[in-house]
Amino acid sequence: MRLKGKVALITGASAGIGAAIAERFAREGAHVALCARRPGPLADLARQLEAGGAGVTSQALDVGDASALAQFVARVAERQGRLDVLVNNAPSVTYAPIAQLELEAFRADVRINLEAAYVTTRAALGVMTAQRSGSIINIASVSGLLALRGMAAYGSAKAALIHFTRQTAVEAGIHNVRANVIAPGVINTEATAAGFAGPNAEWGRRIAAAVPLGRFGEPAEVAALALFLACDESAYVSGSVISIDGGKAAELHVPGM
């Protein structure tokens, strides 16, 4: 019960990494506030967590709607009387080489991956600085650390999110508010499974084999790291970028070697 009595807000919480974090935080005693774009899966998760005894607040919204997102953060803080943890997880992934990347697609990745985190962070800081405690966890990607063909929009947005997190840590630290980044590699989510289904299955096998640990990560493994950053065990960790990628970002790859 490492989060007993705490309130945690998670974006993109209806599936994948976001759902795994919500489930783990709920098991650890947190009241979880969940938002996601798809109302059906979000409602299913909320019912599941409530059945397990967790306190849950949920709202279907598009994190690209800055007004709705800021209002949700404010509503959660007002009704619960505090906000202890913020997890910015909602993703937008555009795959296209720069020469074929449309401006609107680039902007969409920036809006969801970066601007939404700015909106929630700005809203949360008002509460966290007043209570003189809080942990902000931004889910970036190894694509924000290293370039990958076709990931100019997503990778650039995640790289900017990493710097924004460091900026938050520097500015908010005086108020005992921490900010850190989790940078996952390929994680075995529903979206990943769909992307490597059918004719793309061989690519999935090759990518997994290229990871030093020889497999994709699991959402529960990312959730375990998020729990560490959310709870008091990481009280002196701030401004850090922690990769969870099976060792892939550490490797200098030479094809065929």
LOZA-776101 format. One record per residue: residue number from 1; residue in one letter; x, z, y of N, C-alpha, C in turn. Coordinates in Angstrom, 2 decimals, m for minus. Layout:
PT/NUM/a/X/Z/Y/X/Z/Y/X/Z/Y
...
END
This chain:
PT/1/m/0.84/0.00/m1.21/0.00/0.00/0.00/0.87/0.00/1.26
PT/2/r/1.78/m0.95/1.32/2.74/m0.98/2.43/2.13/m1.42/3.76
PT/3/l/0.90/m1.95/3.72/0.24/m2.36/4.96/m1.05/m1.58/5.20
PT/4/k/m1.16/m0.42/4.58/m2.38/0.37/4.73/m2.63/0.72/6.19
PT/5/g/m3.86/0.44/6.64/m4.24/0.74/8.01/m3.84/m0.30/9.02
PT/6/k/m3.18/m1.37/8.57/m2.73/m2.41/9.49/m3.68/m3.60/9.48
PT/7/v/m3.64/m4.34/10.57/m4.47/m5.53/10.72/m3.56/m6.74/10.78
PT/8/a/m3.82/m7.73/9.92/m2.99/m8.93/9.84/m3.85/m10.17/10.02
PT/9/l/m3.44/m11.03/10.92/m4.15/m12.29/11.18/m3.32/m13.44/10.62
PT/10/i/m3.98/m14.31/9.85/m3.29/m15.40/9.16/m4.02/m16.70/9.45
PT/11/t/m3.31/m17.70/9.95/m3.91/m19.01/10.17/m3.65/m19.90/8.95
PT/12/g/m4.50/m20.91/8.78/m4.35/m21.79/7.63/m4.46/m21.02/6.33
PT/13/a/m5.45/m20.11/6.27/m5.49/m19.13/5.20/m6.35/m19.52/4.00
PT/14/s/m6.94/m20.70/4.00/m7.91/m21.02/2.95/m7.30/m21.47/1.64
PT/15/a/m6.01/m21.82/1.63/m5.39/m22.34/0.41/m3.88/m22.20/0.51
PT/16/g/m3.21/m22.47/m0.60/m1.76/m22.55/m0.60/m1.06/m21.28/m0.15
PT/17/i/m0.04/m21.45/0.67/0.76/m20.32/1.14/m0.09/m19.34/1.92
PT/18/g/m0.96/m19.82/2.79/m1.79/m18.93/3.60/m2.69/m18.05/2.75
PT/19/a/m3.32/m18.62/1.73/m4.18/m17.84/0.85/m3.38/m16.82/0.06
PT/20/a/m2.19/m17.20/m0.39/m1.34/m16.27/m1.15/m0.92/m15.09/m0.28
PT/21/i/m0.61/m15.36/0.98/m0.24/m14.28/1.90/m1.44/m13.37/2.14
PT/22/a/m2.60/m13.96/2.35/m3.81/m13.16/2.56/m4.09/m12.26/1.37
PT/23/e/m3.97/m12.80/0.17/m4.22/m12.02/m1.04/m3.22/m10.87/m1.18
PT/24/r/m1.94/m11.15/m0.90/m0.92/m10.10/m1.05/m1.09/m9.01/0.01
PT/25/f/m1.37/m9.42/1.24/m1.56/m8.44/2.32/m2.78/m7.56/2.02
PT/26/a/m3.85/m8.18/1.51/m5.05/m7.41/1.18/m4.75/m6.39/0.09
PT/27/r/m4.00/m6.78/m0.92/m3.64/m5.84/m1.99/m2.80/m4.68/m1.48
PT/28/e/m2.05/m4.95/m0.41/m1.18/m3.92/0.17/m1.90/m3.07/1.21
PT/29/g/m3.22/m3.25/1.35/m4.01/m2.36/2.19/m4.37/m2.85/3.57
PT/30/a/m3.98/m4.06/3.92/m4.27/m4.56/5.27/m5.71/m5.04/5.39
PT/31/h/m6.26/m4.91/6.60/m7.46/m5.66/6.96/m6.96/m7.05/7.34
PT/32/v/m7.47/m8.07/6.66/m6.97/m9.42/6.90/m7.99/m10.23/7.70
PT/33/a/m7.50/m10.86/8.74/m8.31/m11.75/9.58/m7.85/m13.18/9.29
PT/34/l/m8.75/m13.99/8.80/m8.40/m15.30/8.28/m9.08/m16.41/9.06
PT/35/c/m8.34/m17.46/9.35/m8.96/m18.65/9.92/m8.38/m19.87/9.25
PT/36/a/m9.20/m20.90/9.15/m8.80/m22.16/8.54/m9.84/m23.20/8.92
PT/37/r/m9.47/m24.45/8.71/m10.34/m25.55/9.12/m11.50/m25.76/8.16
PT/38/r/m11.30/m25.49/6.86/m12.33/m25.78/5.85/m13.17/m24.53/5.59
PT/39/p/m14.45/m24.54/5.98/m15.27/m23.33/5.84/m15.54/m22.91/4.40
PT/40/g/m15.72/m23.88/3.48/m16.04/m23.53/2.11/m14.95/m22.71/1.42
PT/41/p/m13.73/m23.24/1.32/m12.65/m22.46/0.69/m12.35/m21.16/1.42
PT/42/l/m12.51/m21.15/2.74/m12.26/m19.92/3.49/m13.28/m18.85/3.12
PT/43/a/m14.55/m19.23/3.04/m15.60/m18.28/2.66/m15.39/m17.77/1.23
PT/44/d/m14.96/m18.66/0.33/m14.70/m18.25/m1.05/m13.60/m17.19/m1.11
PT/45/l/m12.53/m17.42/m0.35/m11.42/m16.46/m0.34/m11.87/m15.13/0.26
PT/46/a/m12.63/m15.19/1.34/m13.09/m13.96/1.98/m13.94/m13.14/1.01
PT/47/r/m14.84/m13.79/0.28/m15.67/m13.08/m0.70/m14.82/m12.46/m1.81
PT/48/q/m13.82/m13.20/m2.26/m12.94/m12.71/m3.31/m12.19/m11.45/m2.86
PT/49/l/m11.67/m11.48/m1.66/m10.91/m10.34/m1.15/m11.82/m9.13/m0.90
PT/50/e/m13.00/m9.40/m0.38/m13.95/m8.31/m0.14/m14.38/m7.67/m1.46
PT/51/a/m14.55/m8.49/m2.50/m14.91/m7.96/m3.80/m13.83/m7.05/m4.35
PT/52/g/m12.60/m7.29/m3.94/m11.49/m6.44/m4.35/m11.31/m5.21/m3.49
PT/53/g/m12.19/m5.03/m2.51/m12.15/m3.84/m1.68/m11.46/m3.99/m0.34
PT/54/a/m11.03/m5.20/0.00/m10.32/m5.41/1.27/m11.28/m5.56/2.44
PT/55/g/m10.82/m5.18/3.61/m11.54/m5.49/4.84/m11.16/m6.89/5.28
PT/56/v/m12.15/m7.72/5.59/m11.89/m9.13/5.89/m12.70/m9.56/7.11
PT/57/t/m12.05/m10.27/8.01/m12.71/m11.00/9.08/m12.32/m12.46/8.90
PT/58/s/m13.27/m13.38/8.98/m12.91/m14.79/8.80/m13.72/m15.66/9.75
PT/59/q/m13.11/m16.77/10.13/m13.79/m17.74/10.98/m13.21/m19.13/10.72
PT/60/a/m14.09/m20.08/10.47/m13.66/m21.46/10.31/m13.41/m22.06/11.69
PT/61/l/m12.21/m22.55/11.90/m11.88/m23.19/13.16/m10.68/m24.10/12.97
PT/62/d/m10.51/m25.01/13.90/m9.35/m25.90/13.93/m8.33/m25.26/14.87
PT/63/v/m7.13/m24.95/14.37/m6.14/m24.29/15.22/m5.69/m25.19/16.36
PT/64/g/m6.03/m26.46/16.28/m5.74/m27.35/17.40/m6.65/m27.12/18.59
PT/65/d/m7.73/m26.34/18.39/m8.63/m25.96/19.47/m8.10/m24.66/20.08
PT/66/a/m7.31/m24.78/21.13/m6.62/m23.63/21.69/m7.57/m22.53/22.14
PT/67/s/m8.69/m22.90/22.72/m9.65/m21.92/23.22/m10.26/m21.12/22.08
PT/68/a/m10.71/m21.81/21.03/m11.31/m21.12/19.88/m10.30/m20.23/19.19
PT/69/l/m9.07/m20.69/19.10/m8.02/m19.91/18.43/m7.70/m18.63/19.21
PT/70/a/m7.52/m18.75/20.52/m7.23/m17.57/21.34/m8.39/m16.58/21.30
PT/71/q/m9.61/m17.09/21.32/m10.78/m16.20/21.25/m10.85/m15.46/19.93
PT/72/f/m10.46/m16.12/18.84/m10.46/m15.46/17.53/m9.46/m14.31/17.50
PT/73/v/m8.26/m14.55/18.02/m7.25/m13.49/18.07/m7.76/m12.31/18.89
PT/74/a/m8.34/m12.61/20.05/m8.85/m11.55/20.92/m9.99/m10.78/20.26
PT/75/r/m10.87/m11.49/19.56/m12.01/m10.84/18.90/m11.54/m9.90/17.79
PT/76/v/m10.58/m10.35/17.01/m10.06/m9.50/15.93/m9.44/m8.24/16.50
PT/77/a/m8.61/m8.39/17.53/m7.94/m7.23/18.13/m8.94/m6.27/18.74
PT/78/e/m9.98/m6.81/19.38/m10.98/m5.94/20.01/m11.79/m5.18/18.96
PT/79/r/m12.23/m5.86/17.91/m13.09/m5.22/16.91/m12.31/m4.24/16.02
PT/80/q/m11.05/m4.56/15.74/m10.26/m3.70/14.86/m9.45/m2.66/15.63
PT/81/g/m9.36/m2.85/16.94/m8.65/m1.88/17.77/m7.14/m2.02/17.76
PT/82/r/m6.63/m3.02/17.06/m5.19/m3.24/17.00/m4.91/m4.58/16.33
PT/83/l/m3.67/m5.02/16.38/m3.20/m6.20/15.66/m1.74/m5.96/15.33
PT/84/d/m1.43/m5.86/14.04/m0.09/m5.48/13.62/0.76/m6.64/13.14
PT/85/v/0.12/m7.63/12.55/0.86/m8.75/11.96/0.16/m10.06/12.30
PT/86/l/0.94/m11.05/12.71/0.43/m12.39/12.95/1.25/m13.35/12.10
PT/87/v/0.57/m14.15/11.28/1.24/m15.16/10.47/0.72/m16.52/10.89
PT/88/n/1.59/m17.32/11.50/1.24/m18.68/11.88/1.64/m19.62/10.74
PT/89/n/0.64/m20.07/10.00/0.90/m20.83/8.79/0.25/m22.22/8.78
PT/90/a/m0.81/m22.43/9.57/m1.56/m23.69/9.49/m0.65/m24.90/9.72
PT/91/p/m0.61/m25.84/8.77/0.31/m26.97/8.89/m0.37/m28.29/9.25
PT/92/s/0.43/m29.19/9.77/0.04/m30.60/9.89/1.28/m31.40/9.53
PT/93/v/1.16/m32.29/8.53/2.31/m33.03/8.03/2.05/m34.53/8.14
PT/94/t/2.82/m35.20/8.97/2.76/m36.65/9.08/4.02/m37.23/8.47
PT/95/y/3.85/m38.15/7.54/5.01/m38.81/6.93/5.07/m40.24/7.42
PT/96/a/6.09/m40.55/8.24/6.26/m41.91/8.75/7.63/m42.04/9.38
PT/97/p/8.33/m43.14/9.12/9.59/m43.39/9.83/9.32/m43.51/11.33
PT/98/i/10.30/m43.19/12.14/10.12/m43.19/13.59/9.59/m44.54/14.09
PT/99/a/10.08/m45.61/13.54/9.66/m46.94/13.99/8.18/m47.20/13.72
PT/100/q/7.59/m46.45/12.78/6.18/m46.62/12.44/5.33/m45.42/12.85
PT/101/l/5.94/m44.46/13.53/5.25/m43.21/13.88/4.49/m43.37/15.19
PT/102/e/3.17/m43.28/15.11/2.34/m43.40/16.30/2.43/m42.13/17.14
PT/103/l/2.32/m42.29/18.45/2.44/m41.16/19.36/1.40/m40.09/19.07
PT/104/e/0.17/m40.48/18.78/m0.88/m39.50/18.53/m0.61/m38.69/17.26
PT/105/a/m0.02/m39.33/16.26/0.34/m38.60/15.04/1.46/m37.60/15.33
PT/106/f/2.42/m38.01/16.14/3.50/m37.10/16.54/2.92/m35.91/17.30
PT/107/r/2.02/m36.19/18.22/1.41/m35.12/19.01/0.58/m34.18/18.13
PT/108/a/m0.08/m34.72/17.11/m0.90/m33.89/16.23/m0.03/m32.88/15.50
PT/109/d/1.14/m33.30/15.01/2.04/m32.36/14.34/2.56/m31.30/15.30
PT/110/v/2.85/m31.70/16.52/3.32/m30.72/17.51/2.20/m29.75/17.87
PT/111/r/0.98/m30.25/18.01/m0.15/m29.40/18.39/m0.44/m28.34/17.33
PT/112/i/m0.44/m28.73/16.07/m0.80/m27.79/15.00/0.37/m26.88/14.64
PT/113/n/1.57/m27.43/14.53/2.72/m26.65/14.06/3.38/m25.81/15.15
PT/114/l/3.28/m26.24/16.40/3.98/m25.55/17.48/3.03/m24.95/18.51
PT/115/e/2.16/m25.78/19.07/1.30/m25.29/20.15/0.35/m24.20/19.66
PT/116/a/m0.16/m24.32/18.44/m1.07/m23.29/17.92/m0.34/m21.96/17.80
PT/117/a/0.93/m21.99/17.40/1.72/m20.75/17.31/1.94/m20.15/18.70
PT/118/y/2.12/m21.00/19.69/2.24/m20.50/21.07/0.94/m19.80/21.49
PT/119/v/m0.20/m20.42/21.17/m1.49/m19.85/21.57/m1.71/m18.48/20.92
PT/120/t/m1.50/m18.39/19.62/m1.72/m17.12/18.93/m0.71/m16.07/19.35
PT/121/t/0.54/m16.48/19.52/1.58/m15.52/19.92/1.29/m14.95/21.29
PT/122/r/0.92/m15.81/22.21/0.62/m15.35/23.57/m0.54/m14.36/23.57
PT/123/a/m1.57/m14.67/22.77/m2.72/m13.77/22.68/m2.35/m12.46/21.99
PT/124/a/m1.56/m12.55/20.93/m1.21/m11.36/20.16/m0.26/m10.44/20.93
PT/125/l/0.62/m11.01/21.73/1.61/m10.19/22.43/0.96/m9.21/23.39
PT/126/g/m0.17/m9.60/23.97/m0.86/m8.67/24.86/m1.25/m7.39/24.16
PT/127/v/m1.65/m7.51/22.89/m2.05/m6.35/22.09/m0.82/m5.62/21.55
PT/128/m/0.10/m6.38/20.99/1.26/m5.78/20.33/2.17/m5.05/21.31
PT/129/t/2.36/m5.61/22.48/3.23/m4.93/23.45/2.58/m3.64/23.95
PT/130/a/1.25/m3.63/24.07/0.56/m2.41/24.51/0.66/m1.31/23.47
PT/131/q/0.58/m1.68/22.18/0.67/m0.67/21.12/2.12/m0.40/20.71
PT/132/r/3.04/m1.18/21.27/4.48/m1.06/21.03/4.84/m1.19/19.56
PT/133/s/4.23/m2.18/18.93/4.58/m2.50/17.55/3.93/m3.83/17.17
PT/134/g/4.57/m4.53/16.25/3.99/m5.77/15.77/5.04/m6.64/15.11
PT/135/s/4.57/m7.47/14.18/5.45/m8.41/13.49/4.80/m9.79/13.51
PT/136/i/5.52/m10.75/14.06/5.05/m12.14/14.10/5.88/m12.94/13.11
PT/137/i/5.21/m13.62/12.21/5.88/m14.39/11.16/5.43/m15.84/11.27
PT/138/n/6.36/m16.71/11.55/6.04/m18.13/11.67/6.55/m18.88/10.45
PT/139/i/5.65/m19.62/9.81/6.01/m20.40/8.64/6.49/m21.78/9.11
PT/140/a/7.79/m21.98/9.04/8.37/m23.27/9.42/8.62/m24.09/8.16
PT/141/s/9.83/m24.61/7.99/10.14/m25.44/6.84/11.63/m25.73/6.85
PT/142/v/12.19/m26.02/5.68/13.58/m26.49/5.68/13.68/m27.83/6.42
PT/143/s/12.54/m28.52/6.57/12.54/m29.76/7.37/12.79/m29.48/8.85
PT/144/g/12.64/m28.24/9.28/13.01/m27.87/10.63/14.47/m27.53/10.78
PT/145/l/15.17/m27.44/9.65/16.60/m27.13/9.65/17.45/m28.36/9.33
PT/146/l/16.92/m29.24/8.49/17.64/m30.42/8.03/16.74/m31.64/8.13
PT/147/a/17.32/m32.79/8.44/16.53/m34.01/8.60/16.20/m34.62/7.24
PT/148/l/14.97/m35.12/7.14/14.51/m35.81/5.95/13.82/m37.09/6.40
PT/149/r/14.14/m38.19/5.76/13.53/m39.47/6.14/12.01/m39.38/6.17
PT/150/g/11.41/m39.88/7.24/9.96/m39.91/7.37/9.34/m38.65/7.93
PT/151/m/10.17/m37.64/8.25/9.63/m36.35/8.70/9.97/m36.06/10.16
PT/152/a/10.05/m37.09/10.98/10.43/m36.89/12.38/9.43/m36.00/13.12
PT/153/a/8.14/m36.22/12.91/7.12/m35.45/13.63/7.08/m34.02/13.13
PT/154/y/6.92/m33.86/11.83/6.81/m32.53/11.23/8.10/m31.73/11.41
PT/155/g/9.23/m32.35/11.11/10.51/m31.65/11.23/10.83/m31.25/12.65
PT/156/s/10.53/m32.12/13.61/10.80/m31.79/15.01/9.93/m30.62/15.48
PT/157/a/8.66/m30.63/15.06/7.76/m29.53/15.44/8.22/m28.22/14.82
PT/158/k/8.65/m28.25/13.57/9.11/m27.03/12.91/10.44/m26.55/13.50
PT/159/a/11.31/m27.46/13.89/12.56/m27.06/14.55/12.26/m26.36/15.87
PT/160/a/11.30/m26.89/16.61/10.91/m26.26/17.86/10.26/m24.90/17.61
PT/161/l/9.50/m24.78/16.52/8.89/m23.51/16.17/9.95/m22.45/15.88
PT/162/i/11.03/m22.86/15.24/12.13/m21.93/14.97/12.70/m21.39/16.27
PT/163/h/12.95/m22.28/17.22/13.48/m21.80/18.51/12.45/m20.93/19.25
PT/164/f/11.20/m21.32/19.19/10.16/m20.53/19.85/10.12/m19.12/19.27
PT/165/t/10.31/m19.00/17.96/10.32/m17.69/17.31/11.49/m16.86/17.83
PT/166/r/12.66/m17.46/17.94/13.82/m16.74/18.47/13.56/m16.28/19.90
PT/167/q/12.95/m17.16/20.69/12.61/m16.81/22.06/11.65/m15.62/22.10
PT/168/t/10.67/m15.64/21.21/9.72/m14.53/21.12/10.43/m13.24/20.76
PT/169/a/11.33/m13.30/19.79/12.07/m12.11/19.38/12.87/m11.52/20.53
PT/170/v/13.48/m12.38/21.31/14.30/m11.91/22.43/13.44/m11.28/23.52
PT/171/e/12.32/m11.91/23.84/11.48/m11.41/24.93/10.65/m10.20/24.54
PT/172/a/10.22/m10.15/23.27/9.29/m9.09/22.85/9.98/m7.88/22.25
PT/173/g/11.26/m8.02/21.96/11.97/m6.93/21.32/11.94/m5.63/22.09
PT/174/i/11.98/m5.70/23.40/11.96/m4.51/24.23/10.67/m3.70/24.04
PT/175/h/9.64/m4.37/23.55/8.35/m3.71/23.28/8.19/m3.35/21.80
PT/176/n/9.28/m3.43/21.03/9.27/m3.12/19.60/8.41/m4.10/18.80
PT/177/v/8.36/m5.33/19.28/7.65/m6.40/18.56/8.70/m7.35/17.99
PT/178/r/8.57/m7.66/16.71/9.53/m8.50/16.01/8.95/m9.89/15.76
PT/179/a/9.82/m10.88/15.64/9.40/m12.24/15.30/10.44/m12.87/14.39
PT/180/n/9.98/m13.45/13.30/10.87/m14.06/12.33/10.27/m15.35/11.77
PT/181/v/11.13/m16.14/11.14/10.73/m17.42/10.56/10.96/m17.40/9.06
PT/182/i/9.98/m17.89/8.32/10.16/m18.24/6.91/10.22/m19.76/6.83
PT/183/a/11.26/m20.28/6.19/11.43/m21.74/6.08/11.37/m22.14/4.61
PT/184/p/10.18/m22.45/4.11/10.06/m22.82/2.70/10.58/m24.23/2.42
PT/185/g/11.03/m24.41/1.17/11.27/m25.75/0.66/9.96/m26.26/0.07
PT/186/v/10.04/m27.02/m1.02/8.82/m27.53/m1.64/8.16/m26.41/m2.43
PT/187/i/6.92/m26.10/m2.09/6.17/m25.02/m2.73/5.01/m25.62/m3.53
PT/188/n/4.75/m25.07/m4.67/3.77/m25.61/m5.61/2.34/m25.27/m5.20
PT/189/t/1.88/m25.88/m4.13/0.52/m25.67/m3.64/m0.39/m26.79/m4.14
PT/190/e/m1.68/m26.66/m3.83/m2.64/m27.70/m4.19/m2.26/m29.04/m3.54
PT/191/a/m1.82/m28.96/m2.29/m1.44/m30.19/m1.58/m0.22/m30.84/m2.22
PT/192/t/0.74/m30.03/m2.63/1.94/m30.56/m3.30/1.56/m31.23/m4.61
PT/193/a/0.70/m30.57/m5.39/0.27/m31.13/m6.67/m0.43/m32.47/m6.46
PT/194/a/m1.27/m32.55/m5.42/m1.98/m33.80/m5.14/m1.01/m34.89/m4.72
PT/195/g/0.01/m34.52/m3.93/0.98/m35.49/m3.45/1.84/m36.08/m4.55
PT/196/f/2.07/m35.29/m5.61/2.92/m35.76/m6.70/2.12/m36.07/m7.96
PT/197/a/0.85/m36.42/m7.77/0.01/m36.79/m8.90/0.13/m38.29/m9.17
PT/198/g/m0.28/m38.70/m10.36/m0.35/m40.12/m10.70/0.98/m40.82/m10.59
PT/199/p/1.03/m41.92/m9.84/2.27/m42.72/m9.76/3.42/m41.98/m9.07
PT/200/n/3.13/m40.89/m8.36/4.18/m40.14/m7.67/4.76/m39.01/m8.51
PT/201/a/4.29/m38.87/m9.75/4.73/m37.75/m10.59/6.24/m37.76/m10.81
PT/202/e/6.82/m38.95/m10.98/8.26/m39.03/m11.22/9.05/m38.53/m10.01
PT/203/w/8.55/m38.81/m8.80/9.22/m38.29/m7.60/9.20/m36.77/m7.59
PT/204/g/8.07/m36.19/m7.99/7.99/m34.74/m8.06/9.01/m34.16/m9.01
PT/205/r/9.18/m34.78/m10.17/10.15/m34.30/m11.15/11.58/m34.42/m10.61
PT/206/r/11.86/m35.52/m9.92/13.21/m35.71/m9.36/13.51/m34.69/m8.27
PT/207/i/12.53/m34.44/m7.42/12.74/m33.49/m6.33/12.95/m32.09/m6.89
PT/208/a/12.16/m31.70/m7.89/12.33/m30.38/m8.49/13.69/m30.26/m9.16
PT/209/a/14.12/m31.32/m9.84/15.41/m31.29/m10.53/16.57/m31.21/m9.55
PT/210/a/16.38/m31.68/m8.32/17.44/m31.67/m7.32/17.61/m30.31/m6.66
PT/211/v/16.68/m29.39/m6.91/16.80/m28.03/m6.37/17.76/m27.24/m7.27
PT/212/p/18.72/m26.50/m6.70/19.65/m25.74/m7.54/18.97/m24.87/m8.58
PT/213/l/17.83/m24.24/m8.25/17.12/m23.44/m9.24/16.26/m24.28/m10.19
PT/214/g/16.18/m25.58/m9.93/15.53/m26.49/m10.87/14.02/m26.49/m10.88
PT/215/r/13.38/m26.00/m9.83/11.91/m25.96/m9.82/11.41/m25.84/m8.39
PT/216/f/10.09/m26.06/m8.22/9.44/m25.78/m6.95/9.21/m24.27/m6.82
PT/217/g/9.05/m23.81/m5.60/8.68/m22.43/m5.38/7.19/m22.23/m5.58
PT/218/e/6.80/m20.97/m5.66/5.39/m20.62/m5.83/4.88/m19.93/m4.56
PT/219/p/3.60/m20.15/m4.19/3.05/m19.48/m3.00/3.23/m17.98/m3.03
PT/220/a/3.11/m17.36/m4.20/3.26/m15.91/m4.30/4.66/m15.45/m3.92
PT/221/e/5.66/m16.31/m4.14/7.03/m15.95/m3.77/7.20/m15.96/m2.26
PT/222/v/6.55/m16.90/m1.59/6.57/m16.90/m0.12/5.82/m15.68/0.41
PT/223/a/4.70/m15.34/m0.24/3.91/m14.18/0.18/4.70/m12.90/0.06
PT/224/a/5.54/m12.79/m0.97/6.36/m11.59/m1.14/7.35/m11.44/0.01
PT/225/l/7.92/m12.56/0.45/8.84/m12.51/1.59/8.09/m12.17/2.87
PT/226/a/6.89/m12.74/3.04/6.08/m12.43/4.22/5.74/m10.94/4.26
PT/227/l/5.44/m10.36/3.10/5.14/m8.94/3.04/6.33/m8.11/3.53
PT/228/f/7.52/m8.46/3.10/8.72/m7.75/3.55/8.84/m7.80/5.07
PT/229/l/8.62/m8.98/5.66/8.75/m9.13/7.11/7.60/m8.46/7.86
PT/230/a/6.47/m8.27/7.18/5.31/m7.65/7.83/5.40/m6.13/7.85
PT/231/c/6.04/m5.56/6.83/6.00/m4.10/6.68/7.21/m3.45/7.35
PT/232/d/7.20/m2.13/7.34/8.23/m1.38/8.04/9.59/m1.43/7.36
PT/233/e/9.67/m1.94/6.15/10.96/m2.07/5.47/11.89/m3.03/6.19
PT/234/s/11.33/m3.92/7.01/12.14/m4.89/7.76/12.18/m4.54/9.24
PT/235/a/12.12/m3.25/9.56/11.96/m2.82/10.95/13.09/m3.28/11.88
PT/236/y/14.26/m3.61/11.32/15.38/m4.04/12.16/15.68/m5.54/12.00
PT/237/v/14.74/m6.27/11.40/14.90/m7.71/11.22/14.07/m8.42/12.27
PT/238/s/14.72/m9.15/13.15/14.00/m9.91/14.18/14.86/m11.09/14.62
PT/239/g/14.21/m12.20/14.90/14.91/m13.41/15.30/15.59/m14.14/14.15
PT/240/s/15.24/m13.78/12.92/15.90/m14.36/11.75/15.12/m15.56/11.20
PT/241/v/15.87/m16.46/10.59/15.29/m17.60/9.88/15.69/m17.45/8.42
PT/242/i/14.71/m17.26/7.55/14.99/m17.03/6.14/14.44/m18.20/5.32
PT/243/s/15.35/m18.93/4.69/14.94/m20.04/3.84/14.50/m19.52/2.48
PT/244/i/13.47/m20.14/1.93/13.03/m19.83/0.56/12.83/m21.17/m0.11
PT/245/d/13.92/m21.70/m0.67/13.95/m23.10/m1.11/14.74/m23.32/m2.39
PT/246/g/14.98/m22.24/m3.15/15.70/m22.40/m4.40/17.16/m22.77/m4.21
PT/247/g/17.69/m22.60/m2.99/19.09/m22.91/m2.72/19.34/m24.30/m2.20
PT/248/k/18.28/m25.10/m1.98/18.46/m26.50/m1.63/19.17/m26.68/m0.29
PT/249/a/18.81/m25.89/0.72/19.42/m26.08/2.04/20.89/m25.69/2.06
PT/250/a/21.36/m24.98/1.02/22.76/m24.59/0.97/23.65/m25.67/0.37
PT/251/e/23.03/m26.72/m0.18/23.78/m27.69/m0.95/24.19/m28.90/m0.12
PT/252/l/25.46/m29.27/m0.20/25.93/m30.54/0.34/25.76/m31.57/m0.76
PT/253/h/24.75/m32.38/m0.64/24.37/m33.27/m1.75/25.19/m34.55/m1.71
PT/254/v/25.75/m34.91/m2.85/26.44/m36.19/m3.02/25.74/m36.94/m4.15
PT/255/p/25.04/m38.03/m3.86/24.29/m38.75/m4.91/25.18/m39.13/m6.08
PT/256/g/24.70/m38.83/m7.27/25.41/m39.21/m8.48/26.54/m38.30/m8.89
PT/257/m/26.82/m37.28/m8.09/27.96/m36.41/m8.42/27.51/m35.25/m9.31
END
